[in-house]
Amino acid sequence: MTRSANLGFPRIGAHRELKAAVEAFWKGQSSAEALLATGSELRTRHWQLQKSAGIDIVPSNDFSFYDHVLDMTLALGAVPPRFAHAAEGDLLTLQFAMARGTDAAPAMEMTKWFDTNYHYIVPELHADTAFKLLSAKAVEEYREARSLGVETRPVLVGPVTWLSLAKAKDEGLDPFDLLDSVLSVYAELLAALKAEGAQWVQVDEPVLALDLSERQQAALQTAYARLAAVGPKIMLASYFEGLRDNLELATGLPVAGLHIDLVRAPEQLGPVLAAIGSEKVLSIGVVDGRNIWRANLPEQIALVRGAWDRLGPERLEIAPSCSLLHCPVDLDLETALDDELRSWLAFALQKLEEVAALTGAIRTGMSSVRAAFEASAAAAAARQASSHTSDPAVRARAAAVTEAARRRKAGYAERRAVQARRFNLPAYPTTTIGSFPQTKPVREARAAFRKGALDAAGYEAFLRAETERAVRLQEEIGLDVLVHGEFERNDMVEYFGEQLAGFAFTRNGWVQSYGSRCVKPPVIFGDVSRPAPMTVAWSAYAQSLTAKPVKGMLTGPVTMLQWSFVRNDQKRSETCRQIALAIRDEVLDLEKAGIGMIQIDEPALREGLPLRHDDRESYLAWAVDCFRLAAGGVADTTQIHTHMCYAEFNDIMPAIAALDADVISIETSRSDMELIEAFRTFAYPNEIGPGVWDIHSPRVPDDADMERLIRKAGEAIPPERLWVNPDCGLKTRDWAEVTASLANLVTAARRLRAGV
């Protein structure tokens, strides 16, 4: 019988219950028992919701209090030596210590999960890493679900993916040197699941969507030859891209089932069907697990029928393209959303209902799901015909963009000279990335204003006071280039999207970014334009308070695109060009208002890079063009900054240089300046601010540690081109941490200037 399946469910809860529970525990406001109880409640609710939605194969072990890759690291016992003090306690405390750091140990590095906006904790490996089964979480959660009457399919990060994501900390060590030891623990875990009664296990190997090295290919063959014999049947899951040249490898592995992504790569169905053989089960991902647009069921059923005709009913599973971790939980909560737009959308629960409808059409016939198919077809037709998705003026302007619009008037060397005369900054200039703490009073004032409990005049007065406080604090600490603090902003994308045409917003469309950090991505449903200035008044007000330069702070077009739920009815490059033109208008208005430094953040530039090398050149071309279009209209005396974080830059350095930003700031402290090597190897030509303070950890670094990091950066970048700044914005930190850390940052920079 053809079965419906799910690969993973959002962990955070429809109302971000997990976030609240985790943060209360971190603050000492609740106990570990209370946090564990919340986790149990969420898992129970989510298992039952999936069964009620009509899903036959429900996942377990997809829940995490922080990150599923970190959970796998704990299961393998791969705890870095610096956390030995935390390892003496319980696993929950150890997990949070590794993710967030302690006073005694910096946090582990964090970076993006493939080409998504989800961040994972990077495993660290040493030649003497002693692997052992430290956590039996996968077994425990399988047992927990079964006690509730729900038979689940446990989910594990695959060994080759885990090793591919890991970083060797010993010179000369290749993570795959440790494959045999890692597989021993996987085998033990799989055997424990089998002993517990699990019939199947889902093992995620999204590396199958990448260009694989010979060693990775060999590791996949070694791993599954060994693991297929010791545990439950394995459903090997690949997603985010097609198998392409890994097709023969994937279909030839001795596993019982294979999952493929037919949303990103529908063209691979035929080749997979021809290669899969006569025994394997095929799971087809035909509902988009990464975006919120409603599936066109009449179109997708053609893919399903093609697979069913070839495989028959017993060897077919119907599923989302990937885990629904990347989607909000429930569209039914969006009671205030425009009805027309709402009819075009589907969140996690609705996507499972689509999976169930497709399964029902095959299993019991179209008559049983006719209403769902008719509603889907009607929504698709209405969206295509809607006047709200197209603006002829916007499209004409985007089509008329010339190459000259993307170029600064002079090259960097000439600009640097005139900017040096304008700003007269010292060596090692100090600044921050943009935001300051979004404290409880700030959030309460914003909420009161939105509810009408605080009028516009009162809210503006509050924001002015917070902005002035931030400016005075920065002056007192001694920063050279200031920011206004962004107290008026809820989110670096949402704030702008609320003021742009073509964007819409949900109230409960939260997704996990990392740990307890959740974001509510805007929905880009139509053509994008800027009706009015968005940031000019606040930047100009802050600049009026000080003689020091205050940066205007903007989010770049690629990041606006990547961190939104983007319309899927036109090319992403076209939508990005429209956003770039809107940002360009804001840049020019900031310049007219006297703002001499403008930061256009692009933390998602690397994130958007296609997984396959053959696809990257075209993406980088239009991504770079869009940034240059946003920044290209200003005078040479205006200094353009950009910011990037949590990414491997080595393979895109030419593109980063092609952005032609005067100054780039990057995250480097978690990796102990490891990322700076990319800028050494490439000989990056412009100015750079490598982060010296990991703002995602509550740890306050001392000035000696910051100075050490700056000196290390100076070995790769000429000191005269170095800036000193934190890794990222400071909205998630409290004022005590911010004040102490920035004071240390300034002390470190001054000591370097003095040559001490």
C-alpha positions in Angstrom: 0.0 0.0 0.0 1.3 3.5 -0.9 2.0 5.4 2.3 2.3 9.0 3.2 5.4 10.0 5.1 6.9 13.0 6.8 10.7 13.7 7.2 10.6 16.1 10.1 8.2 18.5 11.9 8.9 22.1 13.2 10.1 21.8 16.8 9.3 25.3 18.2 5.6 24.9 18.6 2.9 27.0 16.9 3.3 29.7 19.5 7.1 29.3 20.0 6.6 27.4 23.3 10.0 25.8 23.0 11.7 29.2 22.7 10.0 30.5 25.8 10.8 27.3 27.8 14.5 27.2 26.7 15.1 30.9 27.4 13.4 30.7 30.8 15.7 27.8 31.7 18.8 29.7 30.6 17.8 32.7 32.7 17.3 30.5 35.8 13.6 31.2 35.8 12.6 27.5 35.4 14.0 24.1 36.1 15.4 21.5 33.9 12.4 19.4 34.7 10.1 22.1 33.4 12.0 22.3 30.2 12.0 18.6 29.7 8.3 18.5 30.3 7.7 21.2 27.7 9.7 19.1 25.2 7.6 16.1 26.0 4.4 18.0 25.5 5.5 19.4 22.2 6.6 16.0 20.9 3.3 14.4 22.0 1.3 17.2 20.3 3.3 17.1 17.1 3.1 13.3 16.7 -0.7 13.4 17.2 -1.1 16.3 14.8 0.8 14.4 12.1 -1.3 11.3 12.6 -4.5 13.4 12.5 -3.3 15.0 9.2 -3.3 11.6 7.6 0.4 10.8 7.7 1.2 7.1 7.9 5.0 7.4 8.6 5.7 9.9 11.4 9.2 10.8 12.3 10.8 10.8 15.8 14.1 12.2 17.0 13.5 15.2 14.8 12.9 17.2 17.9 15.8 19.1 19.5 16.3 21.6 22.3 18.9 23.3 20.2 20.1 21.6 16.9 19.8 18.2 15.4 23.5 18.1 14.3 24.6 18.9 17.8 22.3 16.1 19.0 24.2 13.7 16.7 27.5 15.0 17.9 26.4 14.3 21.5 25.1 10.8 20.5 28.6 10.1 19.1 30.3 11.4 22.2 32.3 13.9 20.2 32.6 16.4 23.0 35.5 18.9 22.5 38.0 18.7 25.3 37.4 22.3 26.5 33.9 21.2 27.7 35.2 18.5 30.0 34.0 20.5 33.0 30.4 20.6 31.6 30.5 16.9 30.6 30.5 16.0 34.3 26.9 17.1 34.5 23.7 16.1 32.6 23.5 16.1 28.8 21.1 19.1 28.7 23.7 21.3 30.4 26.5 19.9 28.2 24.5 20.5 25.1 23.8 24.2 25.9 27.5 24.7 27.0 28.7 23.4 23.6 26.2 25.6 21.7 26.4 28.8 23.7 29.8 28.6 25.4 30.6 29.1 29.1 32.9 31.4 31.0 35.6 28.8 30.7 35.0 27.7 27.1 34.0 29.5 23.9 31.0 28.1 22.0 31.4 25.8 19.1 31.3 27.3 15.6 27.9 27.7 14.0 27.2 27.9 10.3 24.3 27.5 7.8 22.7 24.1 7.0 23.4 23.7 3.3 21.6 26.6 1.5 19.0 27.3 4.2 18.7 30.0 6.9 18.9 27.3 9.6 22.2 27.2 11.5 23.9 24.1 12.9 26.6 23.6 15.4 29.8 22.5 13.6 31.3 19.3 15.0 34.9 19.5 16.1 37.3 16.6 15.6 40.7 15.7 16.9 42.8 12.6 16.0 42.2 11.3 19.5 38.5 12.0 19.6 37.1 9.0 21.6 33.7 8.2 20.1 31.2 6.4 22.2 27.4 6.2 22.4 26.9 9.1 24.9 23.2 9.9 24.2 20.4 7.4 23.4 18.0 10.2 22.6 16.9 8.5 19.4 15.9 5.3 21.2 14.3 7.2 24.1 12.0 9.3 21.8 11.1 6.2 19.7 10.1 4.5 22.9 8.2 7.6 24.1 6.1 7.8 20.9 5.3 4.1 21.0 4.1 4.4 24.5 1.6 6.9 23.2 0.4 4.5 20.5 2.4 6.2 17.6 4.8 4.0 15.7 7.5 6.3 14.3 10.5 6.2 12.0 13.5 7.6 13.9 15.6 10.2 12.1 19.4 10.4 12.2 21.9 12.7 10.6 23.9 10.3 8.3 27.5 9.6 9.1 28.9 10.9 5.8 27.0 14.1 6.1 28.1 14.5 9.8 31.7 14.0 8.9 31.4 16.3 5.9 30.1 19.1 8.1 32.7 18.5 10.8 36.0 20.4 11.1 39.3 18.8 11.9 41.1 20.7 14.6 44.4 18.8 14.2 46.8 19.7 11.4 46.7 17.0 8.7 43.6 15.3 10.0 40.9 14.5 7.5 37.5 13.9 9.2 37.1 10.8 7.2 40.2 9.3 8.8 37.8 8.7 11.7 35.0 7.0 9.7 35.5 3.6 11.2 35.2 4.8 14.8 32.1 6.9 13.9 30.5 3.9 12.2 31.0 1.8 15.3 28.8 4.2 17.3 26.2 4.4 14.5 26.1 0.6 14.4 25.5 0.5 18.1 22.8 3.1 17.9 21.0 1.3 15.0 21.2 -2.0 16.8 19.6 -0.4 19.9 16.8 1.0 17.8 16.2 -2.5 16.2 16.2 -4.1 19.7 13.6 -1.5 20.8 11.4 -2.6 17.9 12.0 0.0 15.2 11.3 -1.4 11.8 12.7 1.5 9.8 15.1 4.4 10.4 15.5 7.5 8.3 19.1 8.4 7.7 19.6 11.9 6.2 22.4 12.2 3.8 21.9 15.6 2.1 25.5 15.5 0.9 24.2 13.4 -1.9 23.0 16.7 -3.3 26.6 18.0 -3.5 29.6 17.5 -5.7 31.2 14.6 -3.8 34.9 13.8 -3.5 36.2 10.3 -4.1 36.6 9.9 -0.4 33.0 10.9 0.3 31.8 8.5 -2.3 33.9 5.7 -0.8 32.7 6.6 2.7 29.0 6.3 1.6 29.7 2.8 0.2 31.6 1.7 3.3 29.1 3.2 5.7 25.9 1.6 4.2 27.5 -1.8 3.5 28.1 -1.9 7.3 25.0 -0.2 8.7 22.4 -1.9 6.5 23.3 -5.2 8.1 22.9 -4.2 11.8 19.8 -2.2 12.3 16.3 -1.5 11.1 15.6 -0.9 7.4 17.2 2.3 6.2 15.3 5.0 4.3 18.2 7.0 2.9 17.1 10.7 2.5 18.6 13.1 0.1 17.1 16.6 -0.5 17.7 20.2 -1.4 18.9 19.3 -5.0 18.8 16.4 -7.4 21.2 13.4 -7.3 22.6 14.1 -10.7 26.0 12.4 -11.0 25.4 10.7 -7.6 22.5 8.8 -9.0 24.3 5.5 -9.6 25.9 5.7 -6.2 22.7 6.5 -4.3 20.6 3.9 -6.0 23.3 1.3 -5.6 23.8 1.6 -1.9 22.4 -1.5 0.1 19.6 0.3 1.8 15.9 -0.5 1.8 14.6 2.8 0.6 15.6 6.1 -1.0 14.0 9.6 -0.6 14.5 12.2 -3.4 13.5 15.8 -3.7 11.1 16.3 -6.7 10.4 20.0 -5.8 14.0 21.2 -6.4 14.6 18.6 -9.1 11.5 17.1 -10.6 13.5 16.1 -13.7 15.3 13.4 -11.7 12.3 11.1 -11.3 12.7 9.3 -14.6 16.4 8.5 -14.2 15.8 7.4 -10.5 13.0 5.1 -11.5 15.2 3.6 -14.2 18.1 3.0 -11.7 16.4 2.1 -8.5 16.0 -1.6 -9.2 13.3 -4.0 -8.2 13.3 -4.0 -4.4 13.9 -0.5 -3.0 11.1 1.7 -1.7 11.1 5.1 -3.2 10.0 8.1 -1.2 9.1 11.1 -3.5 9.2 14.6 -2.1 6.4 16.3 -4.0 5.3 19.0 -1.6 7.7 21.9 -0.9 9.2 21.6 2.5 11.0 24.9 2.3 8.5 27.4 1.1 4.9 28.3 2.1 3.1 28.3 -1.3 0.3 25.9 -1.7 1.0 22.9 -3.9 -0.7 22.5 -7.2 -2.1 19.1 -6.5 -3.3 18.4 -10.1 0.2 19.1 -11.4 2.0 17.0 -8.6 -0.3 14.0 -9.0 1.3 13.5 -12.5 4.7 12.9 -10.8 3.1 10.6 -8.3 1.3 8.5 -10.9 4.5 8.2 -12.9 6.2 6.7 -9.9 3.2 4.5 -9.0 2.9 3.1 -12.5 6.6 2.0 -12.4 6.9 0.9 -8.8 3.4 -0.3 -7.8 1.7 0.5 -4.5 4.0 -1.3 -2.1 7.2 0.5 -3.0 6.1 4.1 -3.0 6.0 6.7 -0.3 4.7 10.3 -0.8 6.3 13.0 1.3 7.4 16.6 1.5 10.6 17.4 -0.3 12.5 17.7 3.0 11.9 18.2 6.7 9.2 20.8 7.5 11.6 22.4 10.0 11.8 25.3 7.5 8.1 26.1 7.6 5.8 27.7 10.1 3.4 25.3 11.9 -0.2 26.1 11.1 -1.8 28.5 8.6 -5.1 28.3 10.5 -3.6 30.7 13.1 -3.4 33.4 10.5 -6.8 34.9 11.0 -5.8 38.4 10.1 -4.1 37.6 6.8 -5.6 38.8 3.6 -8.0 36.2 2.4 -6.8 36.1 -1.2 -3.2 35.7 -0.2 -4.1 33.2 2.6 -5.7 31.0 0.0 -2.4 30.6 -1.8 -0.4 29.4 1.2 0.2 26.2 3.1 2.2 25.8 6.4 3.5 22.6 7.8 0.2 21.1 8.8 -1.4 22.1 5.6 1.5 20.6 3.6 0.9 17.3 5.4 -2.7 17.5 4.4 -1.5 17.9 0.8 0.7 14.9 1.1 -2.3 12.9 2.5 -4.5 14.1 -0.4 -1.9 13.0 -3.0 -1.7 9.7 -1.2 -5.4 9.3 -1.1 -5.8 10.0 -4.8 -3.5 7.1 -5.5 -4.6 4.7 -2.8 -8.4 5.1 -2.8 -9.1 7.1 -5.9 -9.7 10.7 -6.8 -13.3 10.8 -5.6 -12.1 10.6 -2.0 -10.0 13.8 -2.3 -11.8 15.7 -5.0 -12.6 18.7 -2.8 -8.9 19.1 -2.0 -7.9 18.9 -5.6 -10.5 21.4 -6.8 -9.6 23.9 -4.1 -5.9 23.6 -5.0 -6.6 24.1 -8.7 -8.8 27.1 -8.0 -6.2 28.7 -5.8 -3.5 28.3 -8.4 -5.7 29.9 -11.1 -6.7 32.8 -8.8 -3.1 33.5 -8.0 -2.0 33.5 -11.7 -4.8 35.9 -12.6 -4.5 38.2 -9.6 -3.6 41.9 -10.3 -1.8 42.1 -6.9 1.2 40.1 -8.1 2.2 42.4 -11.0 3.2 46.1 -11.2 4.0 47.2 -14.8 6.0 50.2 -13.6 8.3 48.1 -11.4 8.9 45.6 -14.2 9.7 48.4 -16.7 12.2 50.0 -14.3 13.9 46.7 -13.7 14.1 45.9 -17.4 15.8 49.3 -18.0 18.7 48.9 -15.6 22.1 49.6 -17.3 25.6 48.4 -16.4 26.5 52.0 -15.5 23.9 51.9 -12.7 25.9 49.1 -11.0 29.2 50.9 -10.9 30.8 53.3 -8.4 32.2 56.4 -10.0 35.8 55.7 -9.0 37.7 52.6 -8.0 38.3 51.6 -4.3 41.8 53.1 -4.0 40.6 56.5 -5.1 37.5 56.3 -2.9 39.6 55.3 0.1 41.7 58.4 -0.2 38.7 60.8 -0.3 36.9 58.9 2.4 40.0 59.1 4.7 40.0 62.9 4.3 36.3 63.1 5.1 36.2 60.8 8.2 39.8 61.1 9.6 39.5 57.8 11.5 42.3 56.4 13.6 44.0 53.1 12.8 41.9 50.0 13.8 38.7 52.0 13.7 36.0 50.6 16.0 32.3 50.1 15.3 29.4 47.7 15.8 27.4 45.9 13.2 24.1 47.7 13.8 21.6 46.7 16.4 21.7 47.2 20.2 19.7 45.2 22.8 16.1 44.7 22.2 15.2 44.9 25.8 11.9 44.0 27.4 10.9 47.7 27.6 11.7 48.1 23.9 9.6 45.0 23.0 6.8 46.2 25.3 6.7 49.7 23.8 6.5 48.2 20.3 3.7 45.8 21.3 1.8 48.6 23.0 2.1 50.8 20.0 0.9 48.1 17.7 -2.1 47.4 20.0 -3.0 51.1 20.2 -2.2 51.3 23.9 0.6 53.8 23.1 0.1 56.6 20.6 2.5 57.5 17.8 3.9 60.5 19.6 4.5 58.5 22.8 6.2 55.7 20.8 8.4 58.1 18.9 9.4 59.9 22.1 10.4 56.5 23.6 12.4 55.5 20.5 14.2 58.9 20.5 15.2 58.4 24.1 16.5 54.9 23.4 18.4 56.1 20.4 20.0 59.0 22.2 21.0 56.7 25.1 22.7 54.4 22.6 24.6 57.2 20.9 25.8 58.7 24.3 26.9 55.2 25.4 28.9 54.6 22.3 30.5 58.0 22.7 31.3 57.3 26.3 32.8 53.9 25.4 34.9 55.5 22.7 33.7 53.9 19.5 34.8 55.7 16.4 31.8 54.9 14.1 28.4 54.8 15.7 25.0 53.2 14.9 21.6 54.4 16.0 20.7 51.0 17.6 17.6 50.0 15.5 15.2 50.2 18.4 12.4 50.9 15.9 13.0 47.6 14.1 11.5 44.2 14.9 13.7 42.3 12.5 16.3 43.2 9.8 14.1 41.9 7.0 10.6 42.3 8.4 11.1 46.0 9.2 11.9 46.8 5.6 9.4 44.4 4.1 6.6 46.1 6.1 7.4 49.3 4.2 7.8 47.8 0.7 5.1 47.0 -1.8 4.8 43.4 -2.7 5.5 42.1 0.8 3.0 40.6 3.3 3.4 39.4 6.9 2.1 36.7 9.1 1.5 36.9 12.8 2.6 33.3 13.7 4.7 32.3 10.7 7.8 31.6 12.9 10.6 29.3 11.9 13.8 28.3 13.8 17.0 30.0 12.8 19.3 28.6 15.5 18.8 27.5 19.1 16.0 29.6 20.6 16.3 32.2 17.8 13.2 32.3 15.7 12.4 34.5 12.7 9.2 35.4 11.0 10.1 35.7 7.3 8.0 38.0 5.1 6.1 36.7 2.2 7.0 38.2 -1.2 3.9 37.7 -3.2 4.1 40.6 -5.8 6.4 43.0 -7.5 8.5 45.0 -5.1 8.9 48.8 -4.8 9.6 51.4 -2.1 6.6 53.8 -1.7 8.5 56.1 0.8 11.8 56.4 2.7 12.2 53.8 5.4 15.2 54.6 7.6 16.2 58.1 6.8 14.5 59.9 9.7 16.0 57.7 12.4 19.5 57.8 10.8 19.4 61.5 10.4 18.2 62.0 14.0 21.0 59.9 15.4 23.6 61.8 13.3 22.2 65.1 14.6 23.2 64.0 18.1 26.9 63.5 17.5 29.9 64.8 15.6 31.1 61.2 15.0 29.9 59.4 11.9 26.7 57.3 12.3 26.2 54.5 9.8 22.9 54.2 8.0 21.8 50.5 8.3 20.1 48.6 5.5 19.4 45.0 4.7 20.7 44.0 1.3 18.6 42.7 -1.6 20.0 39.2 -1.6 19.4 38.8 2.1 15.9 40.3 1.8 15.3 37.6 -0.9 16.9 34.7 1.0 15.3 35.4 4.3 11.8 35.7 2.9 9.3 33.2 1.6 9.8 34.2 -2.0 7.2 34.0 -4.7 7.8 30.9 -6.9 6.0 32.2 -10.0 9.0 34.2 -11.4 12.8 33.9 -11.4 14.4 34.8 -8.0 16.9 37.0 -9.9 14.1 39.2 -11.1 12.6 39.5 -7.6 16.0 40.4 -6.3 16.6 43.1 -8.9 13.3 44.7 -7.9 14.4 44.7 -4.2 17.8 46.1 -5.2 16.1 49.1 -6.9 14.0 49.8 -3.8 17.2 49.7 -1.6 19.0 51.9 -4.0 16.3 54.6 -3.6 16.9 54.4 0.2 20.7 54.6 -0.1 20.4 57.8 -2.2 18.0 59.4 0.2 20.3 58.5 3.2 23.2 60.2 1.3 21.1 63.3 0.6 20.3 63.4 4.4 24.0 63.7 5.2 24.7 60.1 6.1 28.3 59.4 5.0 28.5 55.7 5.8 25.8 53.3 4.7 25.9 49.6 5.6 24.1 47.2 3.3 24.1 43.9 5.1 24.3 40.7 3.0 24.7 37.8 5.5 22.8 35.6 3.1 25.0 36.0 0.0 26.9 32.7 0.7 23.7 31.0 1.9 22.1 31.4 -1.5 24.9 29.8 -3.3 23.6 26.8 -5.3 24.8 23.4 -3.9 26.3 22.3 -7.2 29.4 24.2 -8.6 28.1 24.2 -12.1 25.1 26.3 -11.0 27.1 28.9 -9.0 28.4 31.2 -11.7 25.0 32.5 -12.8 23.8 32.9 -9.2 26.8 34.9 -8.2 26.6 37.1 -11.3 23.0 38.3 -10.5 23.6 38.4 -6.7 26.6 40.6 -7.1 24.8 42.7 -9.7 21.9 43.3 -7.3 24.2 44.5 -4.5 26.1 46.8 -6.8 22.8 48.1 -8.2 21.7 49.0 -4.6 25.0 50.7 -3.8 26.2 52.0 -7.1 24.6 55.5 -7.2 26.5 57.2 -4.3 29.4 59.7 -4.4 32.9 58.5 -3.9 33.0 60.2 -0.5 30.2 58.0 0.8 31.5 54.8 2.4 29.6 51.6 1.7 29.9 48.9 4.3 28.5 45.4 4.1 28.3 42.5 6.6 28.4 38.8 6.3 28.3 36.1 8.9 28.4 32.3 9.4 29.6 31.2 6.0 32.6 29.6 4.3 34.0 32.3 2.0 36.8 30.4 0.3 34.9 29.5 -2.9 33.2 32.9 -3.4 36.0 35.4 -2.7 36.0 36.8 -6.2 32.3 37.5 -5.9 32.8 39.2 -2.5 35.5 41.4 -4.0 33.3 42.1 -6.9 30.7 43.6 -4.5 33.2 46.5 -4.3 32.1 47.5 -0.8 34.5 49.9 0.9 34.4 47.9 4.1 33.2 44.3 4.9 32.7 43.0 8.4 32.5 39.2 8.9 31.9 36.7 11.7 35.3 35.1 12.7 35.5 34.8 16.5 33.9 31.4 16.8 36.3 30.0 14.3 39.2 31.8 16.0 39.9 33.8 12.9 39.9 30.7 10.7 37.7 32.3 8.1 40.3 35.1 7.6 42.5 32.7 5.8 40.2 33.0 2.8 40.9 36.8 2.7 44.7 36.1 2.9 44.7 33.5 0.1 42.7 35.7 -2.2 44.4 39.0 -1.2 41.1 40.8 -0.6 41.7 44.4 -1.8 39.4 46.5 0.4 38.9 47.1 4.1 37.7 44.4 6.5 36.4 44.1 10.0 36.8 40.5 11.3 34.6 40.0 14.3 36.3 39.7 17.7 33.3 39.0 19.9 30.9 36.1 19.5 27.6 37.8 20.2 25.6 34.6 20.2 27.3 33.6 23.5 26.6 35.2 26.9 30.4 35.1 27.5 32.1 38.5 27.8 35.5 38.2 26.1 38.3 40.1 27.7 40.4 42.7 25.9 43.4 40.5 25.7 41.5 37.8 23.8 40.1 40.4 21.4 43.6 41.9 20.9 44.9 38.4 20.1 42.3 37.9 17.5 43.0 41.3 15.9 46.7 40.5 15.8 45.9 37.1 14.2 43.8 38.9 11.6 46.7 41.3 11.0 48.8 38.3 9.8 46.5 38.0 6.8 45.2 41.5 6.3 47.4 44.6 6.3 46.7 46.4 9.6 45.9 49.7 7.9 42.9 48.0 6.3 41.5 46.4 9.5 38.5 47.5 11.4 37.5 46.2 14.9 33.9 45.1 15.5 31.7 42.3 17.0 30.6 39.3 14.9 27.1 40.5 14.4 24.3 42.8 15.7 23.8 43.0 19.5 20.0 42.8 19.7 20.0 39.5 21.5 22.5 40.5 24.2 21.8 42.5 27.4 23.2 46.0 28.1 25.6 44.7 30.8 27.3 42.3 28.3 27.3 45.0 25.6 28.8 47.7 27.7 31.6 45.4 29.1 32.4 43.8 25.8 32.5 47.0 23.7 34.7 48.6 26.4 37.1 45.7 26.0 36.9 46.0 22.3 37.9 49.7 22.4 40.7 49.0 24.9 42.1 46.3 22.6 42.0 48.6 19.5 43.7 51.5 21.4 46.5 49.2 22.7 47.1 48.1 19.1 47.3 51.7 17.9 49.8 52.5 20.7 51.9 49.6 19.6 51.8 48.0 23.0 
